[in-house]
Amino acid sequence: MLIYMLATAMTVAMLIATVFGLHQEADRVRAKANTKRFEGFGVRKPYRHF
């Protein structure tokens, strides 16, 4: 019985961690898209991945 309770607790913890990680990743992508949207009236530079 103890094994099942530990397995359930670990499963719930991993699901919560996954949801939290996906939320942070979505915020990061959204922030990057919002800052990339308008760069002024100058020459557009190609997007570089760092």
N, C-alpha and C positions, 0 to 999 in steps of 0.2 A: 504494500500500500504506500509506503514511503517513497519507493521508486517512482510510482505513478504521480505522486504529488510533486516531486522534484522535476520530473519530465514536463508536467503541465506548467509549472512555474517558469522553467527555462523556455518553453515554447511561447508563453505569453510575453516574457521579457524580450525574446528575439523579435516577435511581431511588433512590439512597441518600438524597439530600436530601429527596425526597418522603416516603419512609418515616419519616425522622427528624421531618419536619414533622407528619405524621399522628400520630405517637406523642406529640409535645408537645401537639397539639390535644386528643387523647383524655385526656391527663393533666389538662389545664386544665378540660375539661368534667367529668371525674370529680371533681376537687377542688371545683368549684363545686356540683355535685350533693350532695356529702357535707356541705358546710358549710350548704347550704340545707335539709337534711333536718329538722333540729330547731332551732327558734328559741326554745324555752322555753314558758312557759304564758301569756304575755301575748297581746295582741291581734295578730293576723296582719296584717302590712302587705302591700299588693300588691307584687308583684315589679316592680322598675323596671329597665329596660335603660339602661345608661350608655354 
